[in-house]
Amino acid sequence: VMKGGAEKILDGIDVYRTRCFEIATQFLAIFHSASSGSSSKSSKNGNHAYQLLSMWTARRVHTFLYDHLAAKCLPLISDTAMLRDALESVTFFATSMGRVGADFSPMLQTIFEPCLVSIVTSHWADGVNILQNTLKVCRDTGIASPLYSNREVASLAEHEPFEGGQVDEYGSAQRSKTPSPPRQLLALPPLARLVNAFLIGLNDLRRCLLASAFPKLRAYFRDEFIEKVNQFLVQNERAVLTPGFLTMKGEDAGKLRSVAVELKEEFHSCVEPYLTGALEVALGSFDNIPETPVEAGNDAEDDEEEKDVKEMDDAIEEKNPQAEAETEDVKEMDDPAEEGTQEVEAVTEDVTTSDPVSNDKEASRDEES
Protein backbone atom coordinates (compact mmCIF):
# COMPACT_ATOMS: atom_id res chain seq x y z
CA VAL A 1 0.00 0.00 0.00
CA MET A 2 1.33 3.41 -0.96
CA LYS A 3 1.24 6.28 1.50
CA GLY A 4 -1.91 7.74 -0.03
CA GLY A 5 -3.63 4.35 0.00
CA ALA A 6 -2.79 3.80 3.67
CA GLU A 7 -4.23 7.17 4.58
CA LYS A 8 -7.42 6.38 2.65
CA ILE A 9 -7.84 3.11 4.57
CA LEU A 10 -7.43 4.83 7.94
CA ASP A 11 -9.73 7.66 6.92
CA GLY A 12 -12.38 5.16 5.81
CA ILE A 13 -12.23 3.43 9.19
CA ASP A 14 -12.57 6.75 11.04
CA VAL A 15 -15.54 7.85 8.91
CA TYR A 16 -17.34 4.55 9.48
CA ARG A 17 -16.67 4.76 13.23
CA THR A 18 -17.94 8.34 13.47
CA ARG A 19 -21.17 7.64 11.64
CA CYS A 20 -22.02 4.46 13.55
CA PHE A 21 -21.29 6.03 16.91
CA GLU A 22 -23.29 9.20 16.17
CA ILE A 23 -26.33 7.24 14.96
CA ALA A 24 -26.28 4.96 18.02
CA THR A 25 -25.89 7.80 20.52
CA GLN A 26 -28.61 9.92 18.90
CA PHE A 27 -30.97 6.93 18.81
CA LEU A 28 -30.39 6.28 22.51
CA ALA A 29 -30.85 9.94 23.37
CA ILE A 30 -34.20 10.11 21.57
CA PHE A 31 -35.79 6.83 22.62
CA HIS A 32 -34.36 6.76 26.14
CA SER A 33 -35.98 10.11 26.93
CA ALA A 34 -39.22 8.97 25.29
CA SER A 35 -39.35 5.77 27.37
CA SER A 36 -38.44 7.43 30.66
CA GLY A 37 -42.11 7.54 31.69
CA SER A 38 -43.59 5.09 34.14
CA SER A 39 -46.34 3.68 31.94
CA SER A 40 -46.15 0.08 30.77
CA LYS A 41 -46.73 1.14 27.17
CA SER A 42 -43.67 3.38 27.14
CA SER A 43 -41.51 0.62 28.64
CA LYS A 44 -42.59 -1.80 25.91
CA ASN A 45 -41.76 0.78 23.25
CA GLY A 46 -38.36 1.32 24.87
CA ASN A 47 -37.55 -2.39 24.85
CA HIS A 48 -38.55 -2.62 21.20
CA ALA A 49 -36.35 0.35 20.40
CA TYR A 50 -33.36 -1.25 22.13
CA GLN A 51 -33.91 -4.44 20.15
CA LEU A 52 -33.93 -2.47 16.90
CA LEU A 53 -30.73 -0.70 17.92
CA SER A 54 -29.08 -4.00 18.83
CA MET A 55 -29.96 -5.60 15.49
CA TRP A 56 -28.87 -2.54 13.52
CA THR A 57 -25.54 -2.29 15.40
CA ALA A 58 -24.76 -6.01 14.97
CA ARG A 59 -25.48 -5.75 11.24
CA ARG A 60 -23.32 -2.62 10.86
CA VAL A 61 -20.40 -4.18 12.72
CA HIS A 62 -20.61 -7.41 10.69
CA THR A 63 -20.72 -5.42 7.44
CA PHE A 64 -17.73 -3.34 8.49
CA LEU A 65 -15.58 -6.28 9.60
CA TYR A 66 -16.20 -8.76 6.79
CA ASP A 67 -17.46 -6.77 3.79
CA HIS A 68 -15.34 -3.65 4.19
CA LEU A 69 -12.27 -4.40 6.34
CA ALA A 70 -11.49 -8.07 5.54
CA ALA A 71 -12.59 -8.00 1.90
CA LYS A 72 -11.41 -4.57 0.72
CA CYS A 73 -8.87 -3.04 3.12
CA LEU A 74 -6.66 -5.79 4.50
CA PRO A 75 -5.84 -7.43 1.12
CA LEU A 76 -4.24 -4.13 0.08
CA ILE A 77 -1.90 -4.06 3.08
CA SER A 78 1.55 -5.61 2.58
CA ASP A 79 3.39 -3.96 5.48
CA THR A 80 3.00 -4.88 9.13
CA ALA A 81 3.50 -1.27 10.23
CA MET A 82 0.43 -0.28 8.24
CA LEU A 83 -1.39 -3.35 9.57
CA ARG A 84 -0.62 -2.22 13.12
CA ASP A 85 -1.99 1.27 12.42
CA ALA A 86 -5.18 -0.24 10.98
CA LEU A 87 -5.52 -2.51 14.02
CA GLU A 88 -5.16 0.43 16.41
CA SER A 89 -7.78 2.42 14.49
CA VAL A 90 -10.25 -0.48 14.47
CA THR A 91 -9.60 -1.14 18.17
CA PHE A 92 -10.48 2.47 18.93
CA PHE A 93 -13.66 2.00 16.87
CA ALA A 94 -14.57 -1.13 18.87
CA THR A 95 -13.97 0.49 22.27
CA SER A 96 -15.99 3.55 21.23
CA MET A 97 -18.93 1.34 20.35
CA GLY A 98 -18.53 -0.27 23.76
CA ARG A 99 -20.08 2.84 25.30
CA VAL A 100 -23.36 1.87 23.65
CA GLY A 101 -22.95 -1.82 24.45
CA ALA A 102 -21.42 -2.93 21.14
CA ASP A 103 -17.73 -3.57 21.87
CA PHE A 104 -16.41 -6.01 19.23
CA SER A 105 -12.74 -6.04 20.24
CA PRO A 106 -12.57 -9.86 20.72
CA MET A 107 -13.44 -10.33 17.03
CA LEU A 108 -10.41 -8.40 15.74
CA GLN A 109 -7.79 -11.12 16.30
CA THR A 110 -9.44 -13.50 13.83
CA ILE A 111 -9.76 -10.71 11.24
CA PHE A 112 -6.15 -9.48 11.34
CA GLU A 113 -4.41 -12.82 11.98
CA PRO A 114 -4.53 -14.18 8.37
CA CYS A 115 -3.13 -10.93 7.00
CA LEU A 116 -0.23 -10.94 9.49
CA VAL A 117 0.61 -14.58 8.77
CA SER A 118 0.50 -13.91 5.02
CA ILE A 119 2.87 -10.94 5.25
CA VAL A 120 5.43 -12.74 7.44
CA THR A 121 5.39 -16.03 5.54
CA SER A 122 5.68 -14.22 2.19
CA HIS A 123 9.23 -13.21 3.14
CA TRP A 124 10.03 -16.79 4.15
CA ALA A 125 8.58 -18.14 0.91
CA ASP A 126 10.66 -15.65 -1.11
CA GLY A 127 13.81 -16.87 0.62
CA VAL A 128 12.98 -20.51 -0.16
CA ASN A 129 12.23 -19.69 -3.82
CA ILE A 130 15.49 -17.78 -4.20
CA LEU A 131 17.40 -20.75 -2.76
CA GLN A 132 15.65 -23.15 -5.14
CA ASN A 133 16.29 -20.96 -8.21
CA THR A 134 19.95 -20.43 -7.27
CA LEU A 135 20.59 -24.14 -6.90
CA LYS A 136 18.79 -24.93 -10.16
CA VAL A 137 20.59 -22.28 -12.21
CA CYS A 138 24.03 -23.24 -10.89
CA ARG A 139 23.31 -26.91 -11.44
CA ASP A 140 22.04 -26.42 -15.00
CA THR A 141 24.87 -24.11 -16.05
CA GLY A 142 27.60 -26.02 -14.24
CA ILE A 143 28.83 -22.95 -12.38
CA ALA A 144 29.64 -23.29 -8.68
CA SER A 145 31.01 -19.82 -7.88
CA PRO A 146 27.65 -18.31 -6.69
CA LEU A 147 27.31 -21.11 -4.12
CA TYR A 148 30.43 -20.46 -2.06
CA SER A 149 32.76 -17.67 -1.05
CA ASN A 150 36.54 -17.70 -0.76
CA ARG A 151 36.58 -15.12 2.02
CA GLU A 152 37.90 -16.36 5.32
CA VAL A 153 35.48 -16.06 8.18
CA ALA A 154 38.27 -15.80 10.76
CA SER A 155 39.85 -12.80 9.06
CA LEU A 156 36.47 -11.10 8.80
CA ALA A 157 35.84 -11.68 12.47
CA GLU A 158 39.18 -10.02 13.31
CA HIS A 159 38.49 -6.88 11.27
CA GLU A 160 34.74 -6.68 12.02
CA PRO A 161 34.13 -7.58 15.65
CA PHE A 162 30.54 -7.99 16.74
CA GLU A 163 28.95 -7.91 20.14
CA GLY A 164 27.87 -11.17 21.68
CA GLY A 165 29.68 -14.22 20.35
CA GLN A 166 27.95 -17.41 19.38
CA VAL A 167 28.90 -18.87 22.73
CA ASP A 168 26.76 -16.38 24.69
CA GLU A 169 23.88 -15.90 22.27
CA TYR A 170 21.54 -18.23 24.15
CA GLY A 171 22.96 -17.45 27.57
CA SER A 172 20.77 -16.38 30.43
CA ALA A 173 21.79 -12.72 30.03
CA GLN A 174 20.99 -12.54 26.31
CA ARG A 175 18.04 -14.88 25.91
CA SER A 176 15.73 -11.90 25.34
CA LYS A 177 17.63 -10.81 22.21
CA THR A 178 17.61 -12.33 18.77
CA PRO A 179 20.96 -14.11 18.35
CA SER A 180 23.37 -12.86 15.72
CA PRO A 181 23.56 -14.98 12.56
CA PRO A 182 26.37 -17.56 12.51
CA ARG A 183 29.52 -16.14 10.91
CA GLN A 184 30.28 -19.32 9.01
CA LEU A 185 27.32 -18.66 6.72
CA LEU A 186 29.41 -16.00 4.98
CA ALA A 187 31.14 -18.86 3.20
CA LEU A 188 27.79 -20.11 1.82
CA PRO A 189 25.85 -17.19 0.23
CA PRO A 190 22.65 -19.19 -0.56
CA LEU A 191 22.13 -20.06 3.09
CA ALA A 192 23.04 -16.52 4.14
CA ARG A 193 20.35 -15.08 1.85
CA LEU A 194 17.86 -17.61 3.21
CA VAL A 195 18.60 -16.52 6.79
CA ASN A 196 18.28 -12.85 5.80
CA ALA A 197 14.84 -13.45 4.29
CA PHE A 198 13.74 -15.28 7.44
CA LEU A 199 14.93 -12.46 9.71
CA ILE A 200 13.14 -9.87 7.56
CA GLY A 201 9.92 -11.77 8.23
CA LEU A 202 10.64 -11.73 11.97
CA ASN A 203 11.29 -7.99 11.87
CA ASP A 204 7.88 -7.45 10.26
CA LEU A 205 6.33 -9.72 12.88
CA ARG A 206 7.62 -7.55 15.73
CA ARG A 207 5.78 -4.50 14.38
CA CYS A 208 2.40 -6.19 14.78
CA LEU A 209 2.64 -9.13 17.17
CA LEU A 210 -0.59 -11.08 17.55
CA ALA A 211 -0.53 -14.02 19.95
CA SER A 212 -3.23 -15.86 18.02
CA ALA A 213 -0.88 -16.11 15.02
CA PHE A 214 1.87 -18.01 16.91
CA PRO A 215 0.58 -21.56 16.25
CA LYS A 216 0.15 -20.91 12.53
CA LEU A 217 3.62 -19.38 12.22
CA ARG A 218 5.20 -22.34 14.02
CA ALA A 219 3.29 -24.79 11.83
CA TYR A 220 4.32 -22.99 8.63
CA PHE A 221 7.94 -22.84 9.76
CA ARG A 222 8.02 -26.55 10.56
CA ASP A 223 5.83 -27.98 7.78
CA GLU A 224 6.50 -25.57 4.91
CA PHE A 225 9.75 -23.71 5.40
CA ILE A 226 12.01 -26.39 6.89
CA GLU A 227 10.52 -29.22 4.84
CA LYS A 228 10.86 -27.39 1.53
CA VAL A 229 14.43 -26.34 2.20
CA ASN A 230 15.35 -29.91 3.12
CA GLN A 231 13.61 -31.16 0.00
CA PHE A 232 15.44 -28.75 -2.30
CA LEU A 233 18.84 -29.46 -0.74
CA VAL A 234 18.34 -33.23 -1.03
CA GLN A 235 17.18 -32.92 -4.63
CA ASN A 236 20.20 -30.78 -5.47
CA GLU A 237 22.58 -33.28 -3.88
CA ARG A 238 21.03 -36.20 -5.74
CA ALA A 239 21.15 -34.33 -9.03
CA VAL A 240 24.85 -33.47 -8.80
CA LEU A 241 25.75 -37.00 -7.63
CA THR A 242 24.15 -38.73 -10.59
CA PRO A 243 26.56 -40.73 -12.79
CA GLY A 244 27.86 -38.75 -15.75
CA PHE A 245 27.39 -35.35 -14.11
CA LEU A 246 31.15 -34.71 -14.08
CA THR A 247 31.53 -35.27 -17.80
CA MET A 248 28.46 -33.17 -18.66
CA LYS A 249 29.17 -30.05 -16.60
CA GLY A 250 32.93 -29.68 -16.89
CA GLU A 251 35.40 -28.30 -14.39
CA ASP A 252 33.04 -27.03 -11.67
CA ALA A 253 31.12 -30.28 -11.44
CA GLY A 254 33.31 -31.59 -8.62
CA LYS A 255 32.91 -28.32 -6.73
CA LEU A 256 29.15 -28.48 -7.22
CA ARG A 257 29.13 -31.89 -5.58
CA SER A 258 31.19 -30.85 -2.58
CA VAL A 259 29.20 -27.64 -2.09
CA ALA A 260 25.89 -29.55 -2.30
CA VAL A 261 26.96 -31.84 0.53
CA GLU A 262 28.26 -28.89 2.55
CA LEU A 263 25.03 -26.92 2.10
CA LYS A 264 22.91 -29.77 3.39
CA GLU A 265 25.13 -30.50 6.37
CA GLU A 266 25.44 -26.82 7.32
CA PHE A 267 21.70 -26.33 7.16
CA HIS A 268 21.01 -29.25 9.51
CA SER A 269 23.80 -28.51 11.97
CA CYS A 270 23.75 -24.70 12.05
CA VAL A 271 20.96 -22.93 10.15
CA GLU A 272 17.95 -24.92 11.34
CA PRO A 273 18.78 -24.65 15.10
CA TYR A 274 19.57 -20.96 14.70
CA LEU A 275 16.30 -20.17 12.89
CA THR A 276 14.30 -22.17 15.45
CA GLY A 277 15.86 -20.22 18.31
CA ALA A 278 15.35 -16.88 16.54
CA LEU A 279 11.66 -17.66 15.97
CA GLU A 280 11.09 -18.61 19.61
CA VAL A 281 12.85 -15.44 20.79
CA ALA A 282 10.67 -13.34 18.46
CA LEU A 283 7.54 -15.03 19.85
CA GLY A 284 8.73 -14.53 23.42
CA SER A 285 8.89 -18.26 24.19
CA PHE A 286 12.34 -18.48 25.77
CA ASP A 287 11.76 -21.94 27.30
CA ASN A 288 11.52 -23.55 23.83
CA ILE A 289 14.87 -22.26 22.58
CA PRO A 290 17.02 -25.22 21.43
CA GLU A 291 20.57 -25.67 22.57
CA THR A 292 23.28 -24.51 20.23
CA PRO A 293 26.15 -26.87 19.32
CA VAL A 294 28.42 -24.80 21.55
CA GLU A 295 26.15 -25.25 24.53
CA ALA A 296 25.84 -28.95 23.83
CA GLY A 297 29.63 -29.20 23.77
CA ASN A 298 29.88 -27.29 27.04
CA ASP A 299 27.33 -29.62 28.63
CA ALA A 300 29.31 -32.62 27.45
CA GLU A 301 32.47 -31.13 28.95
CA ASP A 302 30.66 -30.50 32.23
CA ASP A 303 29.43 -34.09 32.25
CA GLU A 304 32.97 -35.33 31.68
CA GLU A 305 34.26 -33.16 34.53
CA GLU A 306 31.56 -34.47 36.85
CA LYS A 307 32.44 -38.01 35.82
CA ASP A 308 36.13 -37.37 36.58
CA VAL A 309 35.24 -35.95 39.99
CA LYS A 310 33.10 -38.98 40.77
CA GLU A 311 35.95 -41.30 39.75
CA MET A 312 38.35 -39.42 42.03
CA ASP A 313 35.87 -39.68 44.91
CA ASP A 314 35.52 -43.41 44.32
CA ALA A 315 39.29 -43.84 44.30
CA ILE A 316 39.55 -41.92 47.56
CA GLU A 317 36.88 -44.11 49.12
CA GLU A 318 38.79 -47.21 48.00
CA LYS A 319 41.94 -45.87 49.64
CA ASN A 320 40.15 -45.08 52.91
CA PRO A 321 40.06 -48.75 54.12
CA GLN A 322 43.82 -49.00 53.63
CA ALA A 323 44.33 -45.78 55.57
CA GLU A 324 42.11 -47.06 58.36
CA ALA A 325 44.12 -50.31 58.50
CA GLU A 326 47.35 -48.31 58.75
CA THR A 327 45.93 -46.19 61.57
CA GLU A 328 44.93 -49.37 63.44
CA ASP A 329 48.48 -50.71 63.07
CA VAL A 330 49.84 -47.45 64.43
CA LYS A 331 47.47 -47.71 67.40
CA GLU A 332 48.63 -51.29 68.07
CA MET A 333 52.22 -50.10 67.97
CA ASP A 334 51.37 -47.33 70.41
CA ASP A 335 49.74 -49.78 72.89
CA PRO A 336 53.05 -51.54 73.90
CA ALA A 337 54.57 -48.16 74.52
CA GLU A 338 51.70 -47.30 76.81
CA GLU A 339 52.18 -50.62 78.64
CA GLY A 340 55.90 -49.82 79.14
CA THR A 341 55.08 -46.48 80.64
CA GLN A 342 52.66 -48.14 83.02
CA GLU A 343 55.40 -50.61 84.17
CA VAL A 344 57.83 -47.73 84.76
CA GLU A 345 55.26 -45.96 86.89
CA ALA A 346 54.72 -49.16 88.94
CA VAL A 347 58.50 -49.53 89.59
CA THR A 348 58.80 -45.95 90.69
CA GLU A 349 55.98 -46.46 93.11
CA ASP A 350 57.74 -49.51 94.61
CA VAL A 351 60.94 -47.55 94.97
CA THR A 352 59.22 -44.75 96.78
CA THR A 353 57.45 -47.11 99.15
CA SER A 354 60.62 -49.01 100.14
CA ASP A 355 63.22 -46.29 100.86
CA PRO A 356 66.34 -47.95 102.53
CA VAL A 357 67.74 -44.74 104.03
CA SER A 358 64.64 -43.97 105.98
CA ASN A 359 64.52 -47.56 107.28
CA ASP A 360 68.14 -47.41 108.66
CA LYS A 361 67.41 -44.18 110.53
CA GLU A 362 64.42 -45.68 112.23
CA ALA A 363 66.49 -48.80 113.32
CA SER A 364 69.24 -46.65 114.88
CA ARG A 365 66.71 -44.67 116.86
CA ASP A 366 65.29 -47.87 118.23
CA GLU A 367 68.75 -49.05 119.39
CA GLU A 368 69.53 -45.75 121.17
CA SER A 369 66.25 -45.89 122.97
Order of alpha helices (4+ residues) and beta strands (2+ residues): alpha-alpha-alpha-alpha-alpha-alpha-alpha-alpha-alpha-alpha-alpha-alpha-alpha
